[in-house]
Amino acid sequence: MSLTATRVSDRFELVTFPRAPGEPTFGQEVAAGLRSEPKRLSPKFLYDDVGSALFDAITFLPEYYLTRAETEILREWGWEMVRLLDAPLDFLELGSGSAVKTRILIDEALRVQRTLRYSPIDISGEALRSSSQNLVDSYDQLSILAYAGDYFDVLASGELHFERKTLAMFMGSNIGNYQPEQARRIVGLLGSVLRPGDGLLLGTDLKKEPAALERAYDDPAGVTAAFDRNVLARINRELGGDFSVRDFGHVVRYDERRGCIDSFLEARRDMSVTLAEIGVYLTFERGERIHVESSYKFSVEDVAALGASAGFRAAQTWRDRNEAFAVTLLVRE
């Protein structure tokens, strides 16, 4: 695999992973998903520039408690999280985003050690470059070795090496966006990268009353609906589609058996759709749904079992005041 390493500044290096050979394009994945039965679109396609901005707005909604709850836990207990493994530490994070919550843990780590190396992994090279540069500008004691690429590709590459004990982070209940077998795979890859005594902080949304979960993913103001519908607008923009976006309703259901919130876009009328750029013609019947996202919820026992499947033990769990969300420290055995 031919990697590109760019020295952005004295304390910031960006390693870019190439697109995997044979990896389907956006158009190919959309065509396959919309021709499948039932129809589906990958949730990763929700996060273009417009979708990312809409998701940022979602995190401020009163119904969407996840970000506030996790931030509360980090502010209350971050000092303990970075001390349980003993300093000095290196940090590894999957999906750093704007690194707002990460700063809480960076602050705490730099209270007990002189320097810190931080290695974020994100699919968006531009977002990674921006957030990493902001961090090195903010912290003189921080150095960053960032990886732009798919989580699975980066973790399986053999390119990650750490000189000190490592605390990995997978926050924001992002693990819940993966199907169970994918979640086990990604935790397994983290287990293969980390050494005995290293840790993984895993943020998870806890199982609770269906009504509270459904409100969080279908707010009365319609921001989450706009976020999900934007994937159709993106297809129109990038693939020459003619979706009538307003003719798709937003449907959210909690499946208690699977412990999972499922989000769909539902056709409000019969319609035909053409994706001109890739030569795809589709028909929809009224009531037909496109699956756009699943979000799995966990019990504390579920998290411990997930960790144990990859050689981790659950060392400590912290919850917010409402016991809606949890951050668990899993230690590699």
matplotlib code that plots the C-alpha trace (Angstrom):
import matplotlib.pyplot as plt

x = [0.0, 1.5, 1.0, 1.5, 3.1, 3.0, 4.9, 2.3, 4.3, 7.0, 4.6, 2.0, 2.3, -0.6, -0.5, -3.0, -4.2, -5.1, -8.5, -8.5, -8.2, -11.6, -13.4, -16.8, -17.4, -20.2, -22.3, -21.7, -22.7, -25.8, -26.9, -26.4, -28.2, -31.2, -31.5, -31.5, -34.5, -35.3, -33.7, -30.9, -28.2, -25.0, -25.1, -21.6, -23.2, -25.2, -22.0, -21.2, -20.6, -24.4, -25.0, -22.2, -23.5, -27.0, -25.6, -23.8, -27.1, -28.7, -26.2, -27.7, -31.3, -33.0, -34.1, -30.7, -29.1, -26.1, -23.5, -24.4, -24.4, -21.0, -19.5, -20.8, -19.1, -15.8, -15.9, -16.7, -14.5, -11.9, -9.2, -9.8, -9.9, -6.3, -4.9, -6.2, -3.6, -0.7, 1.2, 2.7, 0.2, -0.2, -3.7, -5.4, -8.8, -11.3, -13.4, -11.9, -14.3, -13.7, -12.0, -14.1, -14.5, -11.0, -9.6, -11.0, -8.9, -5.8, -6.1, -6.2, -3.3, -1.1, -1.7, 0.2, 2.7, 5.0, 4.2, 1.5, 1.3, -2.2, -3.1, -6.6, -8.0, -10.7, -12.0, -12.0, -8.4, -9.5, -11.4, -8.5, -6.0, -8.1, -8.9, -5.3, -3.8, -6.1, -4.9, -1.2, -1.8, -3.5, -1.1, 2.7, 3.3, 1.2, 2.4, 0.1, 0.5, -2.8, -4.2, -6.6, -8.4, -11.0, -10.9, -10.7, -7.9, -5.8, -6.1, -5.4, -2.4, 0.3, 1.3, 0.3, 3.1, 3.2, 6.2, 4.2, 1.2, -1.8, -5.3, -7.6, -10.9, -14.1, -16.6, -20.0, -21.7, -20.2, -19.8, -23.6, -23.6, -22.1, -23.9, -22.9, -20.5, -18.8, -18.6, -16.9, -14.5, -13.5, -13.0, -11.0, -8.7, -8.2, -7.3, -4.7, -3.2, -3.1, -0.8, -1.6, -2.3, -3.4, -6.9, -9.9, -12.5, -15.8, -18.8, -22.2, -25.8, -27.7, -30.9, -33.9, -37.6, -38.4, -40.2, -37.0, -34.9, -37.3, -37.5, -33.8, -33.8, -37.0, -37.1, -40.3, -38.3, -37.5, -33.7, -33.0, -35.4, -33.6, -30.3, -31.5, -33.3, -30.1, -28.7, -31.3, -30.3, -26.7, -27.5, -29.3, -26.3, -23.5, -25.2, -27.7, -30.7, -34.2, -35.5, -38.3, -36.9, -40.0, -42.0, -40.1, -41.2, -38.9, -39.7, -37.9, -38.6, -36.9, -36.6, -36.4, -35.3, -32.2, -31.8, -31.6, -33.1, -33.8, -34.3, -36.0, -37.1, -40.6, -42.1, -45.3, -46.5, -45.6, -42.7, -40.0, -36.4, -33.5, -29.8, -28.6, -24.8, -24.7, -27.6, -29.9, -33.7, -35.7, -39.4, -40.9, -44.3, -46.1, -45.0, -41.8, -38.8, -35.1, -33.1, -30.6, -29.3, -29.3, -28.1, -27.5, -28.0, -26.2, -26.4, -23.2, -23.2, -23.3, -20.2, -18.3, -19.1, -18.1, -14.8, -14.2, -14.7, -11.4, -9.4, -10.4, -11.8, -14.2, -12.2, -14.5, -17.8, -18.9, -22.5, -24.1, -26.6, -29.6, -27.9, -28.7, -25.1, -21.9, -18.2, -16.4, -12.7, -11.7, -8.2, -6.3, -5.4]
y = [0.0, 3.4, 5.9, 9.7, 11.3, 15.1, 17.2, 19.9, 21.7, 20.9, 19.0, 17.8, 15.0, 13.7, 10.2, 9.6, 6.1, 5.6, 4.3, 0.5, -1.3, -2.2, -0.1, 1.0, 4.6, 6.7, 6.1, 2.4, 2.0, 4.2, 2.2, -1.1, 0.1, 1.5, -1.6, -3.9, -5.3, -3.6, -0.4, 1.1, 3.7, 3.6, 6.0, 7.2, 9.1, 11.3, 13.3, 15.5, 19.2, 20.0, 16.8, 17.5, 21.0, 19.6, 17.0, 19.7, 21.4, 18.1, 17.9, 21.2, 19.9, 19.4, 15.9, 14.8, 14.2, 12.1, 14.8, 16.7, 13.5, 12.3, 15.8, 15.9, 12.5, 13.7, 17.0, 15.1, 12.1, 12.9, 13.4, 9.8, 8.3, 9.4, 8.5, 4.9, 3.7, 5.6, 8.3, 8.9, 8.1, 8.4, 9.0, 7.2, 8.3, 7.1, 9.8, 12.9, 15.4, 18.9, 17.3, 19.4, 16.6, 15.3, 18.6, 17.7, 14.6, 16.4, 19.0, 16.3, 14.3, 17.4, 17.9, 14.7, 14.4, 16.9, 15.9, 14.0, 12.4, 12.3, 10.1, 10.8, 8.7, 10.2, 9.5, 13.2, 14.5, 18.1, 17.9, 16.1, 18.7, 21.5, 20.1, 18.8, 22.2, 23.9, 21.5, 22.0, 25.7, 25.4, 23.1, 23.6, 20.2, 18.3, 16.5, 14.9, 12.0, 11.8, 9.2, 10.1, 6.9, 4.3, 3.0, -0.6, 0.1, 2.1, -0.3, -3.3, -1.7, -2.5, 1.2, 2.2, 2.1, 3.6, 4.2, 4.7, 3.2, 4.1, 5.2, 4.7, 6.5, 5.7, 8.2, 9.7, 6.2, 5.8, 2.1, 1.9, 2.9, -0.4, -3.7, -6.1, -8.1, -4.9, -3.5, -6.7, -6.5, -2.9, -3.6, -6.7, -4.6, -2.1, -5.1, -6.2, -2.7, -2.1, -3.9, -5.5, -2.7, -0.3, 1.1, 1.9, 4.5, 3.5, 5.9, 4.1, 5.2, 3.1, 1.2, 3.0, 3.8, 3.6, 7.0, 8.8, 7.1, 7.9, 11.5, 11.8, 10.6, 12.4, 15.8, 18.0, 20.7, 18.3, 18.8, 15.1, 14.6, 17.2, 15.5, 12.2, 13.7, 15.5, 12.2, 12.4, 16.0, 14.9, 12.2, 14.9, 17.1, 14.6, 11.9, 14.0, 12.7, 14.0, 12.9, 15.0, 15.2, 16.7, 13.6, 11.4, 11.2, 10.5, 7.4, 6.2, 3.0, 1.4, -2.4, -3.5, -7.1, -5.8, -2.8, -0.6, 2.6, 2.3, 5.4, 5.3, 7.7, 6.7, 7.5, 9.5, 8.7, 6.5, 8.0, 7.4, 8.6, 8.9, 9.2, 10.6, 10.6, 6.8, 5.8, 4.4, 4.4, 3.6, 3.3, 3.8, 2.7, 4.8, 3.6, 2.1, 2.8, 3.4, 2.4, 5.1, 4.5, 2.1, 3.1, 0.3, 0.8, -1.0, -2.2, -2.2, -5.9, -5.6, -3.3, -5.7, -8.7, -6.7, -5.9, -9.5, -10.7, -8.8, -9.5, -6.5, -6.4, -3.7, -1.8, 1.1, 2.6, 6.2, 7.5, 10.9, 12.1, 10.8, 7.4, 7.8, 7.4, 5.6, 5.8, 2.6, 2.0, -1.3, -2.6, -4.9, -8.1]
z = [0.0, -1.1, 1.7, 1.5, 4.5, 4.7, 7.2, 7.8, 10.6, 13.1, 15.4, 12.8, 10.3, 8.1, 6.6, 3.8, 2.9, -0.7, -1.8, -1.5, -4.9, -6.2, -3.6, -5.2, -6.0, -4.4, -7.6, -7.6, -3.9, -4.4, -7.4, -5.6, -2.5, -4.3, -6.5, -3.5, -1.7, 0.6, -0.6, 1.5, 1.5, 3.6, 6.6, 5.7, 2.8, 5.2, 6.1, 3.2, 4.0, 4.3, 6.3, 8.7, 9.3, 10.0, 12.4, 14.3, 14.7, 15.9, 18.8, 20.2, 20.1, 23.5, 22.4, 21.3, 24.7, 23.6, 23.0, 26.2, 28.3, 27.0, 27.5, 31.1, 31.8, 30.4, 32.3, 35.5, 35.2, 32.5, 35.2, 36.4, 32.9, 32.0, 35.4, 35.6, 33.1, 34.6, 32.7, 30.3, 27.6, 23.8, 22.5, 19.5, 18.4, 15.8, 14.3, 15.9, 14.2, 15.6, 18.7, 21.1, 23.6, 23.0, 24.3, 27.8, 27.9, 26.4, 29.1, 31.8, 30.3, 30.2, 33.9, 34.6, 31.8, 30.0, 26.4, 24.5, 21.1, 19.6, 16.6, 15.2, 12.3, 10.1, 6.6, 5.8, 5.2, 5.1, 8.3, 9.9, 8.7, 10.1, 13.5, 14.0, 13.1, 15.6, 18.3, 17.7, 17.7, 21.0, 22.8, 22.7, 24.4, 21.8, 18.6, 16.1, 13.8, 12.0, 9.6, 6.8, 5.7, 6.5, 10.1, 9.0, 6.5, 8.9, 11.8, 9.7, 7.9, 10.4, 10.2, 13.8, 16.3, 19.8, 22.0, 25.2, 26.8, 24.7, 25.4, 22.4, 22.1, 20.1, 21.4, 20.6, 20.5, 17.0, 17.7, 17.6, 13.9, 13.0, 12.6, 15.4, 13.3, 12.1, 15.7, 16.8, 13.9, 14.6, 18.4, 17.4, 15.2, 18.0, 20.2, 17.7, 17.6, 21.3, 23.7, 27.1, 29.6, 26.9, 27.2, 25.0, 26.0, 24.4, 24.5, 24.2, 24.3, 26.9, 26.3, 27.6, 27.0, 23.2, 23.3, 24.5, 21.9, 19.1, 20.1, 19.9, 16.3, 15.1, 16.7, 16.4, 14.7, 11.8, 11.9, 12.0, 9.1, 7.1, 7.9, 6.6, 3.5, 2.6, 1.3, -1.5, -2.2, -2.3, -4.9, -6.9, -6.8, -7.4, -9.6, -11.6, -9.7, -9.8, -6.4, -5.2, -1.7, 0.0, -1.2, 1.3, 4.9, 7.8, 9.8, 12.9, 14.9, 17.9, 17.7, 21.3, 20.3, 18.5, 20.8, 17.7, 16.3, 12.5, 10.3, 6.9, 4.2, 3.0, -0.4, 0.0, -3.5, -6.5, -8.4, -10.9, -10.3, -12.7, -11.8, -15.0, -14.3, -13.8, -16.0, -13.3, -13.5, -10.3, -9.4, -5.9, -4.7, -2.1, 1.3, 0.1, 2.3, 2.0, 5.1, 5.8, 9.3, 12.3, 15.8, 18.2, 22.0, 24.7, 28.3, 30.5, 30.1, 26.3, 26.3, 28.5, 26.2, 23.2, 24.8, 26.0, 22.4, 21.5, 24.6, 26.7, 30.3, 31.4, 34.1, 34.8, 33.6, 34.1, 33.5, 33.3, 35.9, 34.0, 33.4, 29.7, 28.4, 29.4, 28.8, 29.6, 30.0, 28.4, 29.2, 26.8, 28.6]

ax = plt.figure().add_subplot(projection="3d")
ax.plot(x, y, z, "-o")
ax.set_aspect("equal")
plt.show()
